[in-house]
C-alpha cells in the first residue's frame, strides 16, 4: 500500500494536469463545403494525371545468357 502523502501527491498532479489541459486554447476547424471539396479532388486528380503523362516510361529488360 502506498503512503497517504504519495497518494495525495499523485492526485494533486493529476488535477494539475487536468486543469492545464482545460486552459489550453482550442481552434475550431470550419467544415469544408462539399462542392469545394469536390473541386479540390478533381483538381488534384487532373494534376496527378498530368504528372503521370510527364514522367518517362520505365521498364525492365531481361537479358538471358
PDB file of N, H, CA, C and O in Angstrom:
ATOM      1  N   UNK A   1       0.836  -1.178   0.000  1.00  0.00           N
ATOM      2  CA  UNK A   1       0.000   0.000   0.000  1.00  0.00           C
ATOM      3  C   UNK A   1       0.885   1.248   0.000  1.00  0.00           C
ATOM      4  O   UNK A   1       1.918   1.296   0.667  1.00  0.00           O
ATOM      5  N   UNK A   2       0.465   2.226  -0.743  1.00  0.00           N
ATOM      6  H   UNK A   2      -0.375   2.187  -1.285  1.00  0.00           H
ATOM      7  CA  UNK A   2       1.234   3.465  -0.815  1.00  0.00           C
ATOM      8  C   UNK A   2       0.963   4.338   0.402  1.00  0.00           C
ATOM      9  O   UNK A   2      -0.101   4.289   1.020  1.00  0.00           O
ATOM     10  N   UNK A   3       1.958   5.123   0.709  1.00  0.00           N
ATOM     11  H   UNK A   3       2.822   5.162   0.207  1.00  0.00           H
ATOM     12  CA  UNK A   3       1.809   6.071   1.810  1.00  0.00           C
ATOM     13  C   UNK A   3       0.753   7.117   1.442  1.00  0.00           C
ATOM     14  O   UNK A   3       0.625   7.469   0.269  1.00  0.00           O
ATOM     15  N   UNK A   4       0.004   7.615   2.411  1.00  0.00           N
ATOM     16  H   UNK A   4       0.108   7.330   3.364  1.00  0.00           H
ATOM     17  CA  UNK A   4      -1.036   8.614   2.120  1.00  0.00           C
ATOM     18  C   UNK A   4      -0.501   9.872   1.430  1.00  0.00           C
ATOM     19  O   UNK A   4      -1.181  10.438   0.574  1.00  0.00           O
ATOM     20  N   UNK A   5       0.693  10.310   1.785  1.00  0.00           N
ATOM     21  H   UNK A   5       1.246   9.850   2.480  1.00  0.00           H
ATOM     22  CA  UNK A   5       1.235  11.519   1.154  1.00  0.00           C
ATOM     23  C   UNK A   5       1.549  11.276  -0.322  1.00  0.00           C
ATOM     24  O   UNK A   5       1.455  12.199  -1.131  1.00  0.00           O
ATOM     25  N   UNK A   6       1.919  10.047  -0.679  1.00  0.00           N
ATOM     26  H   UNK A   6       1.995   9.297  -0.022  1.00  0.00           H
ATOM     27  CA  UNK A   6       2.185   9.718  -2.085  1.00  0.00           C
ATOM     28  C   UNK A   6       0.874   9.739  -2.871  1.00  0.00           C
ATOM     29  O   UNK A   6       0.827  10.262  -3.984  1.00  0.00           O
ATOM     30  N   UNK A   7      -0.165   9.185  -2.309  1.00  0.00           N
ATOM     31  H   UNK A   7      -0.127   8.760  -1.404  1.00  0.00           H
ATOM     32  CA  UNK A   7      -1.478   9.179  -2.959  1.00  0.00           C
ATOM     33  C   UNK A   7      -1.959  10.611  -3.175  1.00  0.00           C
ATOM     34  O   UNK A   7      -2.483  10.939  -4.240  1.00  0.00           O
ATOM     35  N   UNK A   8      -1.783  11.458  -2.172  1.00  0.00           N
ATOM     36  H   UNK A   8      -1.358  11.193  -1.307  1.00  0.00           H
ATOM     37  CA  UNK A   8      -2.194  12.858  -2.299  1.00  0.00           C
ATOM     38  C   UNK A   8      -1.389  13.583  -3.372  1.00  0.00           C
ATOM     39  O   UNK A   8      -1.934  14.408  -4.106  1.00  0.00           O
ATOM     40  N   UNK A   9      -0.112  13.284  -3.465  1.00  0.00           N
ATOM     41  H   UNK A   9       0.330  12.613  -2.869  1.00  0.00           H
ATOM     42  CA  UNK A   9       0.738  13.913  -4.484  1.00  0.00           C
ATOM     43  C   UNK A   9       0.302  13.481  -5.884  1.00  0.00           C
ATOM     44  O   UNK A   9       0.258  14.300  -6.801  1.00  0.00           O
ATOM     45  N   UNK A  10      -0.013  12.225  -6.046  1.00  0.00           N
ATOM     46  H   UNK A  10       0.022  11.560  -5.301  1.00  0.00           H
ATOM     47  CA  UNK A  10      -0.493  11.724  -7.339  1.00  0.00           C
ATOM     48  C   UNK A  10      -1.796  12.418  -7.707  1.00  0.00           C
ATOM     49  O   UNK A  10      -1.954  12.854  -8.847  1.00  0.00           O
ATOM     50  N   UNK A  11      -2.716  12.529  -6.785  1.00  0.00           N
ATOM     51  H   UNK A  11      -2.588  12.174  -5.859  1.00  0.00           H
ATOM     52  CA  UNK A  11      -3.994  13.207  -7.039  1.00  0.00           C
ATOM     53  C   UNK A  11      -3.773  14.668  -7.405  1.00  0.00           C
ATOM     54  O   UNK A  11      -4.413  15.192  -8.317  1.00  0.00           O
ATOM     55  N   UNK A  12      -2.865  15.322  -6.689  1.00  0.00           N
ATOM     56  H   UNK A  12      -2.345  14.896  -5.948  1.00  0.00           H
ATOM     57  CA  UNK A  12      -2.575  16.727  -6.956  1.00  0.00           C
ATOM     58  C   UNK A  12      -2.020  16.913  -8.367  1.00  0.00           C
ATOM     59  O   UNK A  12      -2.428  17.829  -9.082  1.00  0.00           O
ATOM     60  N   UNK A  13      -1.095  16.047  -8.764  1.00  0.00           N
ATOM     61  H   UNK A  13      -0.764  15.303  -8.183  1.00  0.00           H
ATOM     62  CA  UNK A  13      -0.504  16.146 -10.101  1.00  0.00           C
ATOM     63  C   UNK A  13      -1.538  15.875 -11.196  1.00  0.00           C
ATOM     64  O   UNK A  13      -1.559  16.557 -12.221  1.00  0.00           O
ATOM     65  N   UNK A  14      -2.388  14.883 -10.974  1.00  0.00           N
ATOM     66  H   UNK A  14      -2.371  14.329 -10.141  1.00  0.00           H
ATOM     67  CA  UNK A  14      -3.431  14.591 -11.954  1.00  0.00           C
ATOM     68  C   UNK A  14      -4.391  15.758 -12.107  1.00  0.00           C
ATOM     69  O   UNK A  14      -4.794  16.092 -13.221  1.00  0.00           O
ATOM     70  N   UNK A  15      -4.757  16.374 -11.008  1.00  0.00           N
ATOM     71  H   UNK A  15      -4.430  16.103 -10.102  1.00  0.00           H
ATOM     72  CA  UNK A  15      -5.655  17.527 -11.051  1.00  0.00           C
ATOM     73  C   UNK A  15      -4.991  18.707 -11.758  1.00  0.00           C
ATOM     74  O   UNK A  15      -5.634  19.410 -12.537  1.00  0.00           O
ATOM     75  N   UNK A  16      -3.727  18.918 -11.492  1.00  0.00           N
ATOM     76  H   UNK A  16      -3.204  18.346 -10.860  1.00  0.00           H
ATOM     77  CA  UNK A  16      -2.987  19.999 -12.149  1.00  0.00           C
ATOM     78  C   UNK A  16      -2.914  19.759 -13.655  1.00  0.00           C
ATOM     79  O   UNK A  16      -3.086  20.686 -14.447  1.00  0.00           O
ATOM     80  N   UNK A  17      -2.661  18.526 -14.038  1.00  0.00           N
ATOM     81  H   UNK A  17      -2.522  17.773 -13.395  1.00  0.00           H
ATOM     82  CA  UNK A  17      -2.595  18.177 -15.462  1.00  0.00           C
ATOM     83  C   UNK A  17      -3.951  18.401 -16.130  1.00  0.00           C
ATOM     84  O   UNK A  17      -4.015  18.929 -17.241  1.00  0.00           O
ATOM     85  N   UNK A  18      -5.032  18.003 -15.462  1.00  0.00           N
ATOM     86  H   UNK A  18      -4.980  17.575 -14.560  1.00  0.00           H
ATOM     87  CA  UNK A  18      -6.384  18.216 -15.989  1.00  0.00           C
ATOM     88  C   UNK A  18      -6.671  19.702 -16.169  1.00  0.00           C
ATOM     89  O   UNK A  18      -7.240  20.109 -17.182  1.00  0.00           O
ATOM     90  N   UNK A  19      -6.282  20.506 -15.194  1.00  0.00           N
ATOM     91  H   UNK A  19      -5.819  20.175 -14.371  1.00  0.00           H
ATOM     92  CA  UNK A  19      -6.501  21.944 -15.261  1.00  0.00           C
ATOM     93  C   UNK A  19      -5.740  22.568 -16.424  1.00  0.00           C
ATOM     94  O   UNK A  19      -6.272  23.434 -17.118  1.00  0.00           O
ATOM     95  N   UNK A  20      -4.510  22.140 -16.643  1.00  0.00           N
ATOM     96  H   UNK A  20      -4.078  21.436 -16.080  1.00  0.00           H
ATOM     97  CA  UNK A  20      -3.702  22.666 -17.743  1.00  0.00           C
ATOM     98  C   UNK A  20      -4.326  22.331 -19.092  1.00  0.00           C
ATOM     99  O   UNK A  20      -4.323  23.160 -20.003  1.00  0.00           O
ATOM    100  N   UNK A  21      -4.854  21.135 -19.222  1.00  0.00           N
ATOM    101  H   UNK A  21      -4.857  20.462 -18.483  1.00  0.00           H
ATOM    102  CA  UNK A  21      -5.486  20.735 -20.477  1.00  0.00           C
ATOM    103  C   UNK A  21      -6.730  21.567 -20.745  1.00  0.00           C
ATOM    104  O   UNK A  21      -7.005  21.912 -21.894  1.00  0.00           O
ATOM    105  N   UNK A  22      -7.476  21.891 -19.715  1.00  0.00           N
ATOM    106  H   UNK A  22      -7.253  21.611 -18.781  1.00  0.00           H
ATOM    107  CA  UNK A  22      -8.686  22.692 -19.885  1.00  0.00           C
ATOM    108  C   UNK A  22      -8.351  24.123 -20.267  1.00  0.00           C
ATOM    109  O   UNK A  22      -9.123  24.771 -20.973  1.00  0.00           O
ATOM    110  N   UNK A  23      -7.205  24.626 -19.808  1.00  0.00           N
ATOM    111  H   UNK A  23      -6.578  24.099 -19.235  1.00  0.00           H
ATOM    112  CA  UNK A  23      -6.825  26.004 -20.061  1.00  0.00           C
ATOM    113  C   UNK A  23      -6.255  26.211 -21.460  1.00  0.00           C
ATOM    114  O   UNK A  23      -6.223  27.342 -21.945  1.00  0.00           O
ATOM    115  N   UNK A  24      -5.810  25.158 -22.110  1.00  0.00           N
ATOM    116  H   UNK A  24      -5.836  24.240 -21.715  1.00  0.00           H
ATOM    117  CA  UNK A  24      -5.219  25.306 -23.431  1.00  0.00           C
ATOM    118  C   UNK A  24      -6.267  25.783 -24.422  1.00  0.00           C
ATOM    119  O   UNK A  24      -7.387  25.274 -24.440  1.00  0.00           O
ATOM    120  N   UNK A  25      -5.904  26.766 -25.251  1.00  0.00           N
ATOM    121  H   UNK A  25      -4.993  27.179 -25.236  1.00  0.00           H
ATOM    122  CA  UNK A  25      -6.862  27.257 -26.247  1.00  0.00           C
ATOM    123  C   UNK A  25      -7.132  26.202 -27.308  1.00  0.00           C
ATOM    124  O   UNK A  25      -6.274  25.380 -27.630  1.00  0.00           O
ATOM    125  N   UNK A  26      -8.330  26.247 -27.834  1.00  0.00           N
ATOM    126  H   UNK A  26      -9.027  26.915 -27.573  1.00  0.00           H
ATOM    127  CA  UNK A  26      -8.718  25.303 -28.889  1.00  0.00           C
ATOM    128  C   UNK A  26      -9.151  26.089 -30.106  1.00  0.00           C
ATOM    129  O   UNK A  26      -9.715  27.178 -30.000  1.00  0.00           O
ATOM    130  N   UNK A  27      -8.879  25.523 -31.244  1.00  0.00           N
ATOM    131  H   UNK A  27      -8.420  24.639 -31.330  1.00  0.00           H
ATOM    132  CA  UNK A  27      -9.263  26.152 -32.502  1.00  0.00           C
ATOM    133  C   UNK A  27     -10.318  25.280 -33.156  1.00  0.00           C
ATOM    134  O   UNK A  27     -10.126  24.078 -33.336  1.00  0.00           O
ATOM    135  N   UNK A  28     -11.437  25.900 -33.509  1.00  0.00           N
ATOM    136  H   UNK A  28     -11.593  26.877 -33.362  1.00  0.00           H
ATOM    137  CA  UNK A  28     -12.474  25.171 -34.223  1.00  0.00           C
ATOM    138  C   UNK A  28     -12.149  25.217 -35.712  1.00  0.00           C
ATOM    139  O   UNK A  28     -11.934  26.287 -36.282  1.00  0.00           O
ATOM    140  N   UNK A  29     -12.118  24.060 -36.317  1.00  0.00           N
ATOM    141  H   UNK A  29     -12.292  23.192 -35.854  1.00  0.00           H
ATOM    142  CA  UNK A  29     -11.841  23.972 -37.744  1.00  0.00           C
ATOM    143  C   UNK A  29     -13.170  24.023 -38.478  1.00  0.00           C
ATOM    144  O   UNK A  29     -14.056  23.208 -38.220  1.00  0.00           O
ATOM    145  N   UNK A  30     -13.314  24.975 -39.391  1.00  0.00           N
ATOM    146  H   UNK A  30     -12.594  25.637 -39.601  1.00  0.00           H
ATOM    147  CA  UNK A  30     -14.592  25.073 -40.103  1.00  0.00           C
ATOM    148  C   UNK A  30     -14.806  23.871 -41.025  1.00  0.00           C
ATOM    149  O   UNK A  30     -13.855  23.273 -41.527  1.00  0.00           O
ATOM    150  N   UNK A  31     -16.049  23.544 -41.226  1.00  0.00           N
ATOM    151  H   UNK A  31     -16.822  24.029 -40.818  1.00  0.00           H
ATOM    152  CA  UNK A  31     -16.367  22.443 -42.131  1.00  0.00           C
ATOM    153  C   UNK A  31     -16.116  22.881 -43.570  1.00  0.00           C
ATOM    154  O   UNK A  31     -16.290  24.049 -43.920  1.00  0.00           O
ATOM    155  N   UNK A  32     -15.709  21.937 -44.384  1.00  0.00           N
ATOM    156  H   UNK A  32     -15.568  20.989 -44.100  1.00  0.00           H
ATOM    157  CA  UNK A  32     -15.441  22.224 -45.789  1.00  0.00           C
ATOM    158  C   UNK A  32     -16.732  22.029 -46.570  1.00  0.00           C
ATOM    159  O   UNK A  32     -17.451  21.045 -46.401  1.00  0.00           O
ATOM    160  N   UNK A  33     -16.995  22.991 -47.420  1.00  0.00           N
ATOM    161  H   UNK A  33     -16.411  23.791 -47.558  1.00  0.00           H
ATOM    162  CA  UNK A  33     -18.154  22.914 -48.292  1.00  0.00           C
ATOM    163  C   UNK A  33     -17.996  21.698 -49.213  1.00  0.00           C
ATOM    164  O   UNK A  33     -16.942  21.548 -49.831  1.00  0.00           O
ATOM    165  N   UNK A  34     -19.004  20.827 -49.326  1.00  0.00           N
ATOM    166  H   UNK A  34     -19.860  20.949 -48.824  1.00  0.00           H
ATOM    167  CA  UNK A  34     -18.873  19.631 -50.171  1.00  0.00           C
ATOM    168  C   UNK A  34     -18.536  19.958 -51.630  1.00  0.00           C
ATOM    169  O   UNK A  34     -17.789  19.222 -52.275  1.00  0.00           O
ATOM    170  N   UNK A  35     -19.084  21.054 -52.145  1.00  0.00           N
ATOM    171  H   UNK A  35     -19.691  21.651 -51.621  1.00  0.00           H
ATOM    172  CA  UNK A  35     -18.767  21.438 -53.536  1.00  0.00           C
ATOM    173  C   UNK A  35     -17.302  21.825 -53.670  1.00  0.00           C
ATOM    174  O   UNK A  35     -16.640  21.458 -54.640  1.00  0.00           O
ATOM    175  N   UNK A  36     -16.801  22.569 -52.686  1.00  0.00           N
ATOM    176  H   UNK A  36     -17.339  22.866 -51.898  1.00  0.00           H
ATOM    177  CA  UNK A  36     -15.397  22.964 -52.716  1.00  0.00           C
ATOM    178  C   UNK A  36     -14.502  21.736 -52.607  1.00  0.00           C
ATOM    179  O   UNK A  36     -13.488  21.642 -53.299  1.00  0.00           O
ATOM    180  N   UNK A  37     -14.872  20.798 -51.745  1.00  0.00           N
ATOM    181  H   UNK A  37     -15.696  20.874 -51.184  1.00  0.00           H
ATOM    182  CA  UNK A  37     -14.103  19.566 -51.594  1.00  0.00           C
ATOM    183  C   UNK A  37     -14.050  18.804 -52.911  1.00  0.00           C
ATOM    184  O   UNK A  37     -12.998  18.291 -53.293  1.00  0.00           O
ATOM    185  N   UNK A  38     -15.173  18.729 -53.601  1.00  0.00           N
ATOM    186  H   UNK A  38     -16.028  19.146 -53.291  1.00  0.00           H
ATOM    187  CA  UNK A  38     -15.235  18.027 -54.885  1.00  0.00           C
ATOM    188  C   UNK A  38     -14.322  18.702 -55.906  1.00  0.00           C
ATOM    189  O   UNK A  38     -13.611  18.024 -56.647  1.00  0.00           O
ATOM    190  N   UNK A  39     -14.340  20.042 -55.948  1.00  0.00           N
ATOM    191  H   UNK A  39     -14.918  20.593 -55.346  1.00  0.00           H
ATOM    192  CA  UNK A  39     -13.467  20.759 -56.891  1.00  0.00           C
ATOM    193  C   UNK A  39     -12.000  20.504 -56.574  1.00  0.00           C
ATOM    194  O   UNK A  39     -11.193  20.314 -57.484  1.00  0.00           O
ATOM    195  N   UNK A  40     -11.645  20.498 -55.280  1.00  0.00           N
ATOM    196  H   UNK A  40     -12.301  20.652 -54.540  1.00  0.00           H
ATOM    197  CA  UNK A  40     -10.259  20.224 -54.898  1.00  0.00           C
ATOM    198  C   UNK A  40      -9.833  18.827 -55.324  1.00  0.00           C
ATOM    199  O   UNK A  40      -8.725  18.635 -55.826  1.00  0.00           O
ATOM    200  N   UNK A  41     -10.721  17.848 -55.122  1.00  0.00           N
ATOM    201  H   UNK A  41     -11.621  18.004 -54.714  1.00  0.00           H
ATOM    202  CA  UNK A  41     -10.395  16.477 -55.501  1.00  0.00           C
ATOM    203  C   UNK A  41     -10.238  16.343 -57.016  1.00  0.00           C
ATOM    204  O   UNK A  41      -9.341  15.642 -57.485  1.00  0.00           O
ATOM    205  N   UNK A  42     -11.102  17.009 -57.781  1.00  0.00           N
ATOM    206  H   UNK A  42     -11.831  17.578 -57.400  1.00  0.00           H
ATOM    207  CA  UNK A  42     -10.987  16.952 -59.237  1.00  0.00           C
ATOM    208  C   UNK A  42      -9.695  17.603 -59.710  1.00  0.00           C
ATOM    209  O   UNK A  42      -9.028  17.089 -60.608  1.00  0.00           O
ATOM    210  N   UNK A  43      -9.343  18.735 -59.107  1.00  0.00           N
ATOM    211  H   UNK A  43      -9.885  19.153 -58.378  1.00  0.00           H
ATOM    212  CA  UNK A  43      -8.100  19.412 -59.474  1.00  0.00           C
ATOM    213  C   UNK A  43      -6.888  18.539 -59.121  1.00  0.00           C
ATOM    214  O   UNK A  43      -5.932  18.468 -59.893  1.00  0.00           O
ATOM    215  N   UNK A  44      -6.925  17.893 -57.990  1.00  0.00           N
ATOM    216  H   UNK A  44      -7.702  17.950 -57.363  1.00  0.00           H
ATOM    217  CA  UNK A  44      -5.839  17.009 -57.584  1.00  0.00           C
ATOM    218  C   UNK A  44      -5.713  15.836 -58.559  1.00  0.00           C
ATOM    219  O   UNK A  44      -4.602  15.441 -58.911  1.00  0.00           O
ATOM    220  N   UNK A  45      -6.835  15.283 -58.993  1.00  0.00           N
ATOM    221  H   UNK A  45      -7.738  15.604 -58.708  1.00  0.00           H
ATOM    222  CA  UNK A  45      -6.819  14.181 -59.956  1.00  0.00           C
ATOM    223  C   UNK A  45      -6.233  14.644 -61.294  1.00  0.00           C
ATOM    224  O   UNK A  45      -5.430  13.934 -61.899  1.00  0.00           O
ATOM    225  N   UNK A  46      -6.632  15.832 -61.754  1.00  0.00           N
ATOM    226  H   UNK A  46      -7.284  16.409 -61.263  1.00  0.00           H
ATOM    227  CA  UNK A  46      -6.070  16.363 -63.008  1.00  0.00           C
ATOM    228  C   UNK A  46      -4.566  16.572 -62.887  1.00  0.00           C
ATOM    229  O   UNK A  46      -3.821  16.280 -63.822  1.00  0.00           O
ATOM    230  N   UNK A  47      -4.115  17.080 -61.730  1.00  0.00           N
ATOM    231  H   UNK A  47      -4.721  17.317 -60.970  1.00  0.00           H
ATOM    232  CA  UNK A  47      -2.696  17.315 -61.516  1.00  0.00           C
ATOM    233  C   UNK A  47      -1.921  15.989 -61.523  1.00  0.00           C
ATOM    234  O   UNK A  47      -0.841  15.905 -62.107  1.00  0.00           O
ATOM    235  N   UNK A  48      -2.473  14.959 -60.876  1.00  0.00           N
ATOM    236  H   UNK A  48      -3.351  15.027 -60.401  1.00  0.00           H
ATOM    237  CA  UNK A  48      -1.809  13.654 -60.862  1.00  0.00           C
ATOM    238  C   UNK A  48      -1.700  13.064 -62.272  1.00  0.00           C
ATOM    239  O   UNK A  48      -0.663  12.519 -62.649  1.00  0.00           O
ATOM    240  N   UNK A  49      -2.782  13.181 -63.041  1.00  0.00           N
ATOM    241  H   UNK A  49      -3.624  13.625 -62.735  1.00  0.00           H
ATOM    242  CA  UNK A  49      -2.756  12.648 -64.405  1.00  0.00           C
ATOM    243  C   UNK A  49      -1.713  13.371 -65.244  1.00  0.00           C
ATOM    244  O   UNK A  49      -1.010  12.739 -66.032  1.00  0.00           O
ATOM    245  N   UNK A  50      -1.603  14.691 -65.086  1.00  0.00           N
ATOM    246  H   UNK A  50      -2.174  15.204 -64.446  1.00  0.00           H
ATOM    247  CA  UNK A  50      -0.619  15.463 -65.846  1.00  0.00           C
ATOM    248  C   UNK A  50       0.792  15.057 -65.434  1.00  0.00           C
ATOM    249  O   UNK A  50       1.672  14.934 -66.285  1.00  0.00           O
ATOM    250  N   UNK A  51       1.015  14.850 -64.150  1.00  0.00           N
ATOM    251  H   UNK A  51       0.300  14.950 -63.458  1.00  0.00           H
ATOM    252  CA  UNK A  51       2.337  14.416 -63.693  1.00  0.00           C
ATOM    253  C   UNK A  51       2.677  13.042 -64.258  1.00  0.00           C
ATOM    254  O   UNK A  51       3.823  12.788 -64.627  1.00  0.00           O
ATOM    255  N   UNK A  52       1.676  12.145 -64.327  1.00  0.00           N
ATOM    256  H   UNK A  52       0.744  12.351 -64.026  1.00  0.00           H
ATOM    257  CA  UNK A  52       1.915  10.813 -64.882  1.00  0.00           C
ATOM    258  C   UNK A  52       2.284  10.899 -66.358  1.00  0.00           C
ATOM    259  O   UNK A  52       3.126  10.137 -66.833  1.00  0.00           O
ATOM    260  N   UNK A  53       1.660  11.823 -67.088  1.00  0.00           N
ATOM    261  H   UNK A  53       0.976  12.442 -66.703  1.00  0.00           H
ATOM    262  CA  UNK A  53       1.981  11.986 -68.506  1.00  0.00           C
ATOM    263  C   UNK A  53       3.407  12.508 -68.685  1.00  0.00           C
ATOM    264  O   UNK A  53       4.094  12.133 -69.635  1.00  0.00           O
ATOM    265  N   UNK A  54       3.841  13.364 -67.780  1.00  0.00           N
ATOM    266  H   UNK A  54       3.283  13.668 -67.009  1.00  0.00           H
ATOM    267  CA  UNK A  54       5.161  13.973 -67.892  1.00  0.00           C
ATOM    268  C   UNK A  54       6.290  13.015 -67.526  1.00  0.00           C
ATOM    269  O   UNK A  54       7.434  13.245 -67.916  1.00  0.00           O
ATOM    270  N   UNK A  55       6.002  11.962 -66.798  1.00  0.00           N
ATOM    271  H   UNK A  55       5.073  11.775 -66.480  1.00  0.00           H
ATOM    272  CA  UNK A  55       7.035  11.014 -66.398  1.00  0.00           C
ATOM    273  C   UNK A  55       7.387  10.106 -67.575  1.00  0.00           C
ATOM    274  O   UNK A  55       6.502   9.671 -68.311  1.00  0.00           O
ATOM    275  N   UNK A  56       8.672   9.821 -67.752  1.00  0.00           N
ATOM    276  H   UNK A  56       9.391  10.175 -67.154  1.00  0.00           H
ATOM    277  CA  UNK A  56       9.060   8.892 -68.826  1.00  0.00           C
ATOM    278  C   UNK A  56       8.655   7.466 -68.458  1.00  0.00           C
ATOM    279  O   UNK A  56       8.585   7.112 -67.281  1.00  0.00           O
ATOM    280  N   UNK A  57       8.391   6.657 -69.480  1.00  0.00           N
ATOM    281  H   UNK A  57       8.448   6.945 -70.436  1.00  0.00           H
ATOM    282  CA  UNK A  57       8.057   5.250 -69.240  1.00  0.00           C
ATOM    283  C   UNK A  57       9.301   4.533 -68.722  1.00  0.00           C
ATOM    284  O   UNK A  57      10.424   4.776 -69.163  1.00  0.00           O
ATOM    285  N   UNK A  58       9.056   3.659 -67.787  1.00  0.00           N
ATOM    286  H   UNK A  58       8.144   3.462 -67.428  1.00  0.00           H
ATOM    287  CA  UNK A  58      10.152   2.884 -67.225  1.00  0.00           C
ATOM    288  C   UNK A  58       9.848   1.417 -67.426  1.00  0.00           C
ATOM    289  O   UNK A  58       8.684   1.019 -67.466  1.00  0.00           O
ATOM    290  N   UNK A  59      10.870   0.625 -67.549  1.00  0.00           N
ATOM    291  H   UNK A  59      11.816   0.949 -67.517  1.00  0.00           H
ATOM    292  CA  UNK A  59      10.653  -0.792 -67.736  1.00  0.00           C
ATOM    293  C   UNK A  59      11.854  -1.609 -67.296  1.00  0.00           C
ATOM    294  O   UNK A  59      12.845  -1.089 -66.783  1.00  0.00           O
ATOM    295  N   UNK A  60      11.727  -2.899 -67.516  1.00  0.00           N
ATOM    296  H   UNK A  60      10.922  -3.321 -67.932  1.00  0.00           H
ATOM    297  CA  UNK A  60      12.780  -3.829 -67.150  1.00  0.00           C
ATOM    298  C   UNK A  60      13.157  -4.624 -68.382  1.00  0.00           C
ATOM    299  O   UNK A  60      12.286  -5.087 -69.119  1.00  0.00           O
ATOM    300  N   UNK A  61      14.437  -4.782 -68.608  1.00  0.00           N
ATOM    301  H   UNK A  61      15.145  -4.405 -68.009  1.00  0.00           H
ATOM    302  CA  UNK A  61      14.915  -5.596 -69.726  1.00  0.00           C
ATOM    303  C   UNK A  61      15.634  -6.812 -69.146  1.00  0.00           C
ATOM    304  O   UNK A  61      16.525  -6.684 -68.305  1.00  0.00           O
ATOM    305  N   UNK A  62      15.231  -7.983 -69.609  1.00  0.00           N
ATOM    306  H   UNK A  62      14.507  -8.086 -70.292  1.00  0.00           H
ATOM    307  CA  UNK A  62      15.853  -9.217 -69.127  1.00  0.00           C
ATOM    308  C   UNK A  62      16.752  -9.743 -70.235  1.00  0.00           C
ATOM    309  O   UNK A  62      16.306  -9.950 -71.363  1.00  0.00           O
ATOM    310  N   UNK A  63      17.996  -9.953 -69.913  1.00  0.00           N
ATOM    311  H   UNK A  63      18.358  -9.784 -68.996  1.00  0.00           H
ATOM    312  CA  UNK A  63      18.963 -10.465 -70.891  1.00  0.00           C
ATOM    313  C   UNK A  63      19.400 -11.851 -70.437  1.00  0.00           C
ATOM    314  O   UNK A  63      20.004 -12.011 -69.376  1.00  0.00           O
ATOM    315  N   UNK A  64      19.086 -12.850 -71.258  1.00  0.00           N
ATOM    316  H   UNK A  64      18.595 -12.720 -72.120  1.00  0.00           H
ATOM    317  CA  UNK A  64      19.490 -14.202 -70.919  1.00  0.00           C
ATOM    318  C   UNK A  64      20.838 -14.493 -71.529  1.00  0.00           C
ATOM    319  O   UNK A  64      21.132 -14.075 -72.649  1.00  0.00           O
ATOM    320  N   UNK A  65      21.654 -15.210 -70.789  1.00  0.00           N
ATOM    321  H   UNK A  65      21.416 -15.550 -69.880  1.00  0.00           H
ATOM    322  CA  UNK A  65      22.978 -15.547 -71.331  1.00  0.00           C
ATOM    323  C   UNK A  65      23.141 -17.017 -71.526  1.00  0.00           C
ATOM    324  O   UNK A  65      24.196 -17.467 -71.974  1.00  0.00           O
TER     325      UNK A  65
END
